[in-house]
Amino acid sequence: MSLGDVFVATFSVFRRRIGAFLALTGLQQLVSLVALAIPVVLALGVLVPSMAMSQGLTASSAVVALLVLVGGVFVAVLLTGIASLYFDGMMIACAHEAALGRFPTLTELRHLSKGYVGRIIGLYLLAMLAYLMAVTIVFLPLVFSLGSLIAIARISSRSAQTDAGLAFVGALALTCILALAMIVGAFLVGVKVAYVAQVCVVERLSGFAALRRAWGITKGAFWRTFGYLAVFSLAAGAVQQGISFVTNFFVPTVSSATSSSSGSAVLEMLHSGSVIMMVAAISAIAIAIQLVMVPLRHTYVTVMYADQLRRRQLGPVNHAFVLTVPGYGPQGYGHQPYPYPPGQGFPQGGPHPGYGQPPAGPLYGQQSPYAPQAPNGQG
C-alpha cells in the first residue's frame, strides 16, 4: 500500500467504527479526569475542615494535604497509564477487526483484547525505567558541574572561578551530546518497535517475544515505516496547530472587543450568549480533535502493520500481481484476512457473536496459499 492508500484505509476503518472509537477515547479521557480529580478532592477535604475549625491554615494540615496531593497524583498517573493501555488495546482490536470487515461490540472487544495489559505492562514499565535512566545520565554531568560551580563560586580565586566556568561549559556540551544520542537512540528504537502494541494485541505475544517480533516485522522497511509515521505526525500536528491558531486568533479579538466596549455592550454580548457560544464552540472543536487523534493514530499504525505483514508474506508486488492477490488492488484493504504464523491471533473458526459471517477464503489465523510454509506444515 502506498502512503495515500494507508490514509484512505485508515479513514475508511475509522469511519466504519467511529462510534466505538469515540466511546473508547471518551471513556479513556473520563477515567483520566476522575483519577486526577480524586487527589485534589481529598486534599481539599483535608484543608477545608481545618481552615473552618481553626479559622486559618495550620502547618500540619498543609503538610498532610500536600502529601495526599502528591501521593494521590502519583497513584493517579500510574492508574491512568494502565487505563490508557487497556483502552489502547481495545482500540487496536477494533481497528484490526473493522479492517477485516467484522464489527464486534464493546463487550466483544474486551474479550478480544483480554490480557493485553498484562502482556505489555512489563514493556511499558521497562520503557519508563529506560527513559528515567537515560534522562538521569544525560543531566548528571550538568548537575555535578552546577554543584562544583556553586562551591567554587564562594572562593575568591580568579583561576578557580575560571576552572569552574570551563567545567560547566564542558559539562553543558557533554549534556547536549548525550541528549542528542538519546534522541537518536529513541528514534531508532521507536521506529523498529513501532508495531509492538499491535503484536501484543493481535498475535498475543508478550515481553521480549513481542519486541523481537515487532523488530523483525520492520526489518528492511525502516525508512518507509519512519516516513509513514512522520507524515501522520506532521498531519496531526498541522491540524492541532490550526485549531490552536484559530483559538489564539479569536480569543484576543473577543478580549479586545469586550475591553473597548462599554459596560452595557459587554453585558448585552454576554446576555445574548454569542461570546460564550463562540468560546464553547472553539473548546468543543479542540476536545473533539483530541478525541479523534488517539484512535486515528492507532488505526493508522494498525493499517501499516497489516500492510507490512502482507508485504513480508507476498514479497515485491508489481501491478499485474496486485490485480490477482487478495488484499490488494480492486478488492481494497481488509477483504482478505492474513495469517500470523509467529503468534496466536484472535479466536478463529465459524461466525463469532457480533461479527456476522466470516469473509470468503481462508479464515483468520488459518493457512493462506500465499503464506510461507512452516516446517510442520502449519501456519
C-alpha positions as CSV (number, residue, x, y, z in Angstrom):
1,M,0.0,0.0,0.0
2,S,1.2,3.5,-0.8
3,L,1.1,6.3,1.7
4,G,-2.2,7.5,0.1
5,D,-3.6,4.0,0.3
6,V,-2.7,3.8,4.0
7,F,-4.5,7.1,4.7
8,V,-7.6,6.1,2.7
9,A,-7.7,2.7,4.5
10,T,-7.3,4.4,7.9
11,F,-10.2,6.8,7.3
12,S,-12.3,4.0,5.9
13,V,-11.7,1.8,9.0
14,F,-12.2,4.8,11.3
15,R,-15.5,5.7,9.6
16,R,-16.8,2.2,10.0
17,R,-16.4,2.2,13.8
18,I,-16.4,5.9,14.6
19,G,-18.9,5.4,17.4
20,A,-16.9,2.7,19.1
21,F,-13.6,4.7,18.7
22,L,-15.1,7.8,20.2
23,A,-16.7,5.9,23.0
24,L,-13.4,4.2,23.9
25,T,-11.5,7.5,23.7
26,G,-14.1,9.3,25.8
27,L,-14.0,6.6,28.5
28,Q,-10.2,6.8,28.5
29,Q,-10.3,10.6,29.0
30,L,-13.1,10.3,31.6
31,V,-11.1,7.8,33.6
32,S,-8.0,10.0,33.5
33,L,-10.0,13.0,34.6
34,V,-11.6,11.2,37.5
35,A,-8.3,9.7,38.6
36,L,-6.6,13.1,38.7
37,A,-9.5,14.8,40.3
38,I,-9.7,12.4,43.3
39,P,-6.4,13.5,44.9
40,V,-7.4,17.2,44.5
41,V,-10.7,16.5,46.2
42,L,-9.0,14.5,49.0
43,A,-6.5,17.4,49.6
44,L,-9.3,19.9,49.7
45,G,-11.1,17.6,52.2
46,V,-8.1,17.9,54.5
47,L,-7.7,21.7,54.1
48,V,-11.3,22.9,54.2
49,P,-12.3,21.4,57.6
50,S,-9.0,22.5,59.2
51,M,-9.5,26.1,57.9
52,A,-13.1,26.2,59.0
53,M,-12.4,24.9,62.5
54,S,-9.2,26.8,63.3
55,Q,-10.0,29.9,61.3
56,G,-6.7,29.5,59.5
57,L,-4.4,27.1,57.8
58,T,-2.2,25.1,60.2
59,A,1.2,23.7,59.2
60,S,0.2,20.1,60.0
61,S,-2.9,20.3,57.8
62,A,-0.9,21.9,55.0
63,V,1.7,19.1,55.1
64,V,-0.9,16.4,55.2
65,A,-2.8,17.9,52.3
66,L,0.4,18.2,50.3
67,L,1.3,14.6,51.0
68,V,-2.2,13.5,50.0
69,L,-2.0,15.6,46.8
70,V,1.5,14.4,45.7
71,G,0.9,10.8,46.6
72,G,-2.6,10.8,45.1
73,V,-1.3,12.3,41.8
74,F,1.5,9.7,41.6
75,V,-1.0,6.9,42.1
76,A,-3.5,8.6,39.7
77,V,-0.8,8.9,37.0
78,L,0.1,5.2,37.4
79,L,-3.5,4.1,37.2
80,T,-4.2,6.5,34.3
81,G,-1.3,4.9,32.4
82,I,-2.7,1.4,33.0
83,A,-6.2,2.5,32.0
84,S,-4.7,4.1,28.8
85,L,-3.1,0.8,27.9
86,Y,-6.4,-1.0,28.5
87,F,-8.3,1.3,26.1
88,D,-5.5,1.4,23.6
89,G,-5.7,-2.4,23.3
90,M,-9.4,-2.2,22.7
91,M,-8.9,0.5,20.0
92,I,-6.3,-1.6,18.2
93,A,-8.5,-4.6,18.3
94,C,-11.4,-2.5,17.0
95,A,-9.3,-1.2,14.1
96,H,-8.0,-4.6,13.2
97,E,-11.4,-6.2,13.2
98,A,-13.0,-3.4,11.3
99,A,-10.3,-3.8,8.6
100,L,-11.3,-7.4,8.3
101,G,-15.0,-6.5,7.9
102,R,-16.0,-7.5,11.4
103,F,-17.8,-5.3,13.9
104,P,-17.6,-6.6,17.4
105,T,-19.4,-4.8,20.2
106,L,-17.5,-3.2,23.1
107,T,-18.0,-6.3,25.2
108,E,-16.6,-8.4,22.5
109,L,-13.7,-6.0,22.1
110,R,-12.9,-6.5,25.8
111,H,-12.7,-10.2,25.1
112,L,-10.5,-9.8,22.0
113,S,-8.1,-7.5,23.9
114,K,-8.2,-9.6,27.1
115,G,-4.7,-9.9,28.6
116,Y,-3.2,-7.1,26.6
117,V,-2.3,-5.0,29.6
118,G,-0.7,-8.0,31.3
119,R,1.3,-8.7,28.1
120,I,2.6,-5.2,27.6
121,I,2.8,-3.8,31.1
122,G,6.3,-5.2,31.5
123,L,7.5,-3.5,28.3
124,Y,5.7,-0.3,29.4
125,L,7.4,-0.2,32.8
126,L,10.8,-1.1,31.2
127,A,10.4,1.8,28.7
128,M,9.6,4.2,31.6
129,L,12.6,2.9,33.6
130,A,14.9,3.2,30.5
131,Y,13.6,6.8,29.9
132,L,14.3,7.8,33.5
133,M,17.7,6.3,33.4
134,A,18.5,8.0,30.1
135,V,17.4,11.4,31.4
136,T,19.4,10.9,34.6
137,I,22.5,10.0,32.6
138,V,22.0,13.0,30.3
139,F,21.7,15.6,33.0
140,L,24.1,14.0,35.5
141,P,27.2,15.9,34.2
142,L,25.3,19.2,34.3
143,V,24.2,18.6,37.9
144,F,27.7,17.8,39.1
145,S,29.1,20.8,37.3
146,L,26.5,23.1,38.8
147,G,27.4,21.8,42.3
148,S,31.1,22.4,41.8
149,L,30.3,25.8,40.2
150,I,28.3,26.9,43.3
151,A,31.0,25.6,45.7
152,I,33.9,27.2,43.8
153,A,32.0,30.5,43.3
154,R,32.4,31.2,47.0
155,I,36.2,31.2,46.5
156,S,37.6,34.5,45.5
157,S,40.4,32.9,43.5
158,R,40.1,34.0,39.8
159,S,41.7,30.9,38.5
160,A,39.3,28.6,40.5
161,Q,36.3,30.5,39.1
162,T,37.7,30.2,35.6
163,D,38.2,26.5,36.0
164,A,34.7,26.2,37.3
165,G,33.3,28.1,34.3
166,L,35.2,25.9,31.9
167,A,34.0,22.7,33.7
168,F,30.4,24.0,33.5
169,V,30.8,24.7,29.7
170,G,32.3,21.2,29.2
171,A,29.5,19.6,31.2
172,L,26.9,21.5,29.2
173,A,28.5,20.4,25.9
174,L,28.6,16.8,27.2
175,T,24.9,17.1,28.2
176,C,24.0,18.2,24.7
177,I,25.9,15.4,23.1
178,L,24.3,12.8,25.4
179,A,20.8,14.3,24.8
180,L,21.4,14.1,21.0
181,A,22.5,10.5,21.4
182,M,19.4,9.7,23.5
183,I,17.1,11.3,20.9
184,V,18.7,9.4,18.0
185,G,18.6,6.1,20.0
186,A,14.9,6.7,21.0
187,F,14.1,7.4,17.3
188,L,15.8,4.3,16.0
189,V,14.2,2.0,18.7
190,G,10.8,3.7,18.4
191,V,10.6,3.1,14.6
192,K,11.9,-0.5,14.9
193,V,9.3,-1.5,17.5
194,A,6.5,0.7,16.2
195,Y,4.2,-2.4,15.9
196,V,4.8,-3.8,19.4
197,A,1.3,-2.9,20.6
198,Q,-0.3,-4.5,17.5
199,V,1.8,-7.6,18.1
200,C,0.7,-7.8,21.7
201,V,-3.0,-7.4,20.8
202,V,-3.3,-9.4,17.6
203,E,-0.7,-12.0,17.9
204,R,-0.9,-12.3,21.7
205,L,2.8,-12.2,22.2
206,S,4.3,-10.6,25.3
207,G,7.6,-9.3,26.7
208,F,10.8,-9.8,24.7
209,A,9.0,-12.1,22.3
210,A,6.8,-9.2,21.2
211,L,9.8,-6.9,20.9
212,R,11.7,-9.4,18.7
213,R,8.6,-9.9,16.6
214,A,8.0,-6.2,16.2
215,W,11.7,-5.7,15.4
216,G,11.6,-8.4,12.8
217,I,8.5,-7.0,11.1
218,T,10.2,-3.7,10.3
219,K,13.3,-5.4,9.0
220,G,14.2,-3.9,5.7
221,A,11.3,-1.4,6.0
222,F,12.8,1.1,8.4
223,W,12.7,4.2,6.3
224,R,9.3,3.5,4.9
225,T,8.0,3.0,8.4
226,F,9.6,6.2,9.6
227,G,8.3,8.1,6.7
228,Y,4.7,7.0,7.1
229,L,4.8,7.7,10.8
230,A,6.4,11.1,10.2
231,V,3.8,12.1,7.7
232,F,1.0,11.2,10.0
233,S,2.6,13.1,12.9
234,L,3.1,16.2,10.7
235,A,-0.5,16.0,9.5
236,A,-1.9,15.6,13.1
237,G,0.4,18.4,14.3
238,A,-0.8,20.7,11.4
239,V,-4.5,20.1,12.4
240,Q,-3.8,20.8,16.1
241,Q,-1.8,23.9,15.2
242,G,-4.7,25.0,13.0
243,I,-7.1,24.7,15.9
244,S,-4.6,26.5,18.2
245,F,-4.2,29.3,15.6
246,V,-8.0,29.8,15.4
247,T,-8.3,29.8,19.2
248,N,-5.4,32.3,19.6
249,F,-6.9,34.5,16.8
250,F,-10.5,34.6,18.2
251,V,-9.8,34.9,21.9
252,P,-7.7,38.1,21.7
253,T,-10.2,39.5,19.3
254,V,-13.0,38.9,21.7
255,S,-11.0,40.3,24.6
256,S,-10.1,43.5,22.8
257,A,-13.7,43.9,21.6
258,T,-15.1,43.5,25.1
259,S,-12.4,45.8,26.7
260,S,-13.1,48.5,24.1
261,S,-16.9,48.3,24.5
262,S,-18.9,49.9,27.2
263,G,-20.2,48.0,30.2
264,S,-23.7,47.8,28.8
265,A,-22.4,46.5,25.5
266,V,-20.4,43.8,27.2
267,L,-23.3,42.8,29.3
268,E,-25.5,42.7,26.2
269,M,-23.0,40.4,24.4
270,L,-22.8,38.1,27.4
271,H,-26.6,38.1,27.7
272,S,-27.0,37.2,24.1
273,G,-24.6,34.3,24.6
274,S,-22.6,35.0,21.4
275,V,-19.3,35.2,23.2
276,I,-20.0,32.1,25.3
277,M,-21.2,30.2,22.3
278,M,-18.1,31.0,20.3
279,V,-15.7,30.1,23.2
280,A,-17.7,26.9,23.8
281,A,-17.6,26.0,20.1
282,I,-13.8,26.5,20.0
283,S,-13.3,24.4,23.1
284,A,-15.6,21.7,21.7
285,I,-13.6,21.5,18.5
286,A,-10.3,21.3,20.4
287,I,-11.7,18.5,22.6
288,A,-13.1,16.7,19.5
289,I,-9.7,16.9,17.8
290,Q,-8.1,15.3,20.8
291,L,-10.7,12.6,21.0
292,V,-10.3,11.7,17.3
293,M,-6.5,11.8,17.1
294,V,-5.8,9.0,19.6
295,P,-7.9,6.3,17.9
296,L,-7.0,7.6,14.4
297,R,-3.3,7.1,15.2
298,H,-3.9,3.5,16.5
299,T,-5.9,2.8,13.3
300,Y,-3.2,4.3,11.1
301,V,-0.4,2.2,12.7
302,T,-2.6,-0.9,12.6
303,V,-3.2,-0.4,8.9
304,M,0.6,0.0,8.4
305,Y,1.1,-3.2,10.5
306,A,-1.3,-5.2,8.3
307,D,0.3,-3.9,5.1
308,Q,3.8,-4.7,6.3
309,L,2.8,-8.2,7.2
310,R,1.3,-8.7,3.7
311,R,4.4,-7.2,2.1
312,R,6.6,-9.7,4.0
313,Q,4.2,-12.5,3.1
314,L,3.9,-11.8,-0.6
315,G,7.3,-10.2,-1.4
316,P,7.7,-7.5,-4.1
317,V,4.5,-6.6,-5.8
318,N,4.1,-5.3,-9.3
319,H,0.9,-4.0,-11.0
320,A,-0.1,-7.4,-12.6
321,F,0.4,-9.2,-9.3
322,V,-1.6,-6.6,-7.5
323,L,-4.7,-7.4,-9.6
324,T,-4.7,-11.1,-8.6
325,V,-3.7,-11.1,-5.0
326,P,-6.3,-10.8,-2.2
327,G,-6.0,-7.6,-0.1
328,Y,-4.5,-5.5,-2.9
329,G,-5.9,-3.8,-6.0
330,P,-9.6,-3.5,-6.7
331,Q,-10.6,-5.7,-3.7
332,G,-9.4,-3.0,-1.4
333,Y,-7.8,-3.2,2.0
334,G,-9.3,-5.6,4.6
335,H,-11.3,-8.0,2.3
336,Q,-8.9,-10.9,2.9
337,P,-7.6,-11.8,6.3
338,Y,-4.0,-12.8,6.7
339,P,-2.2,-15.3,8.9
340,Y,0.1,-14.6,11.8
341,P,2.5,-17.6,11.9
342,P,4.7,-16.4,14.8
343,G,1.9,-15.9,17.3
344,Q,-1.7,-16.8,18.1
345,G,-4.3,-14.4,16.7
346,F,-7.8,-13.7,17.6
347,P,-10.3,-16.6,18.0
348,Q,-10.8,-18.4,14.7
349,G,-13.4,-20.7,13.3
350,G,-17.0,-20.1,12.4
351,P,-19.0,-17.0,13.0
352,H,-18.5,-15.2,16.3
353,P,-21.1,-13.1,18.1
354,G,-21.4,-9.7,16.5
355,Y,-19.2,-10.5,13.6
356,G,-21.6,-11.9,11.1
357,Q,-20.4,-14.4,8.5
358,P,-16.7,-14.7,8.1
359,P,-15.3,-13.4,4.8
360,A,-14.7,-15.9,2.0
361,G,-11.4,-17.6,1.6
362,P,-9.0,-18.8,4.4
363,L,-10.3,-17.9,7.8
364,Y,-8.4,-15.6,10.1
365,G,-5.4,-17.3,11.6
366,Q,-5.5,-20.3,9.1
367,Q,-3.0,-21.2,6.4
368,S,-3.1,-19.0,3.3
369,P,-1.9,-20.2,-0.1
370,Y,0.4,-17.1,-0.2
371,A,1.9,-17.7,3.3
372,P,5.3,-19.4,3.7
373,Q,5.1,-23.0,4.8
374,A,6.4,-23.8,8.3
375,P,8.5,-27.0,8.8
376,N,5.5,-28.8,10.4
377,G,3.1,-27.8,7.5
378,Q,1.1,-25.4,9.7
379,G,0.9,-21.6,9.6
